[in-house]
């Protein structure tokens, strides 16, 4: 029997005023736990952004531009990719922070439950958009590379390259999705448990 069930069993044998106090204590505990979880979601997102941004300091820019040009992409596409990727992460960092602030200032169970749902939706959108963006970039890069470097290939060879590229894309997206599940999935599961406990509390 979990903590919430023990409290609910005790409420049945308590007067109404005492019952209200117990529910208030449970709500504060759930709010504190949820706020802490969402704070960690924000911190992980911030660390992810810092690691990605700092990686550019260790890259040879000219070499990177040359690598882009070798597959048919110019330096402006590289610049756009960097700005767009950073903009996506920064936007969701802002949303994570807003979710944290909203949960920290909720005043009732219904509002807290809604904020938990909003947070879960934000994280899932973040993962989905990142994976979609990576897939689009990979497909564009692959098409341009094939057009530039494999113009004399037969149709069969071209199809083979496309299939191999799609398999590589699927593997890459699966690995990244698993990393996101490890980073955010555990926290989202805890939030979901809090949501269920709050739903029982609100009954």
SULLIN-V366099 format. One record per residue. N is the residue number from 1. RES is the residue in three letters. PSI is psi in whole degrees, -180 to 180 (* if undefined). D_LAST is the distance of its C-alpha to the last C-alpha in Angstrom with 1 decimal. Layout:
n={N/N}
res={RES/RES}
psi={PSI/PSI}
d_last={D_LAST/D_LAST}
//
This chain:
n={1/2/3/4/5/6/7/8/9/10/11/12/13/14/15/16/17/18/19/20/21/22/23/24/25/26/27/28/29/30/31/32/33/34/35/36/37/38/39/40/41/42/43/44/45/46/47/48/49/50/51/52/53/54/55/56/57/58/59/60/61/62/63/64/65/66/67/68/69/70/71/72/73/74/75/76/77/78/79/80/81/82/83/84/85/86/87/88/89/90/91/92/93/94/95/96/97/98/99/100/101/102/103/104/105/106/107/108/109/110/111/112/113/114/115/116/117/118/119/120/121/122/123/124/125/126/127/128/129/130/131/132/133/134/135/136/137/138/139/140/141/142/143/144/145/146/147/148/149/150/151/152/153/154/155/156/157/158/159/160/161/162/163/164/165/166/167/168/169/170/171/172/173/174/175/176/177/178/179/180/181/182/183/184/185/186/187/188/189/190/191/192/193/194/195/196/197/198/199/200/201/202/203}
res={UNK/UNK/UNK/UNK/UNK/UNK/UNK/UNK/UNK/UNK/UNK/UNK/UNK/UNK/UNK/UNK/UNK/UNK/UNK/UNK/UNK/UNK/UNK/UNK/UNK/UNK/UNK/UNK/UNK/UNK/UNK/UNK/UNK/UNK/UNK/UNK/UNK/UNK/UNK/UNK/UNK/UNK/UNK/UNK/UNK/UNK/UNK/UNK/UNK/UNK/UNK/UNK/UNK/UNK/UNK/UNK/UNK/UNK/UNK/UNK/UNK/UNK/UNK/UNK/UNK/UNK/UNK/UNK/UNK/UNK/UNK/UNK/UNK/UNK/UNK/UNK/UNK/UNK/UNK/UNK/UNK/UNK/UNK/UNK/UNK/UNK/UNK/UNK/UNK/UNK/UNK/UNK/UNK/UNK/UNK/UNK/UNK/UNK/UNK/UNK/UNK/UNK/UNK/UNK/UNK/UNK/UNK/UNK/UNK/UNK/UNK/UNK/UNK/UNK/UNK/UNK/UNK/UNK/UNK/UNK/UNK/UNK/UNK/UNK/UNK/UNK/UNK/UNK/UNK/UNK/UNK/UNK/UNK/UNK/UNK/UNK/UNK/UNK/UNK/UNK/UNK/UNK/UNK/UNK/UNK/UNK/UNK/UNK/UNK/UNK/UNK/UNK/UNK/UNK/UNK/UNK/UNK/UNK/UNK/UNK/UNK/UNK/UNK/UNK/UNK/UNK/UNK/UNK/UNK/UNK/UNK/UNK/UNK/UNK/UNK/UNK/UNK/UNK/UNK/UNK/UNK/UNK/UNK/UNK/UNK/UNK/UNK/UNK/UNK/UNK/UNK/UNK/UNK/UNK/UNK/UNK/UNK/UNK/UNK/UNK/UNK/UNK/UNK}
psi={127/176/-41/-41/-38/-41/-43/-34/-37/-34/-34/-24/15/153/165/-44/-43/-37/-44/-40/-43/-42/-39/-38/-42/-44/-45/-39/-46/-39/-44/-44/-44/-42/-41/-41/-46/-33/-40/-33/-44/-44/-43/-42/-39/-43/-41/-45/-43/-43/-43/-44/-42/-22/-26/-23/-19/3/145/109/-46/-40/-39/-43/-41/-39/-40/-45/-31/-26/11/10/139/177/-25/-34/-39/-43/-44/-43/-42/-46/-45/-44/-42/-39/-40/-48/-43/-40/-46/-28/-42/-43/-40/-42/-42/-41/-41/-46/-39/-43/-37/-23/10/152/-7/168/-44/-46/-42/-42/-42/-41/-35/-44/-41/-41/-45/-41/-41/-46/-43/-40/-39/-48/-45/-46/-41/-45/-40/-43/-45/-41/-44/-46/-43/-43/-45/-47/-40/-44/-46/-38/-44/-43/-33/-40/-17/45/-24/13/155/166/-39/-44/-39/-44/-40/-42/-41/-45/-44/-39/-40/-38/-44/-40/-44/-42/-45/-47/-37/-44/-46/-41/-41/-38/-44/-38/-39/-42/-48/-26/-42/-43/-39/-36/-39/-40/-40/-38/-42/-40/-44/-38/-40/-36/-40/-40/-32/-7/*}
d_last={17.8/16.6/16.0/12.3/12.4/15.1/13.3/10.4/13.4/15.2/12.6/13.2/16.8/16.6/17.3/14.9/16.9/16.8/13.1/13.0/15.7/14.1/11.1/13.9/15.8/13.4/13.0/16.8/17.3/15.3/17.2/20.4/20.1/19.3/22.2/24.5/23.9/24.6/27.6/29.0/28.6/30.7/33.2/33.7/34.3/36.8/38.6/38.9/40.4/42.8/44.0/44.7/46.4/48.5/49.7/51.9/53.9/55.0/56.0/59.5/59.0/62.3/61.7/58.2/59.7/62.4/59.9/58.1/61.5/62.5/59.7/60.4/58.0/59.4/58.5/56.7/54.3/53.7/53.1/50.7/48.8/48.5/47.4/44.9/43.3/43.1/41.6/38.8/37.8/38.2/36.0/33.1/33.8/33.3/30.0/28.8/29.8/28.1/24.8/25.3/26.1/23.1/20.6/22.6/22.4/18.8/17.4/13.6/10.7/11.2/14.9/14.7/13.0/15.6/18.3/17.6/18.0/21.1/22.5/22.2/23.9/26.6/27.5/27.7/29.9/32.0/32.7/33.4/35.7/37.6/38.2/39.3/41.6/43.2/43.7/45.4/47.6/48.6/49.5/51.5/53.3/54.1/55.5/57.7/58.9/59.9/61.7/63.6/64.4/64.5/66.4/69.0/66.7/66.7/63.8/62.9/62.8/60.7/58.2/58.2/57.4/54.6/53.0/53.5/51.9/48.9/48.5/48.8/46.3/43.8/44.4/44.1/40.8/39.4/40.4/39.0/35.7/35.6/36.3/33.5/31.1/32.4/32.1/28.8/27.2/26.3/24.7/22.8/21.5/20.3/18.6/16.9/15.7/14.4/12.6/10.9/10.1/8.7/6.5/5.3/5.5/3.8/0.0}
//
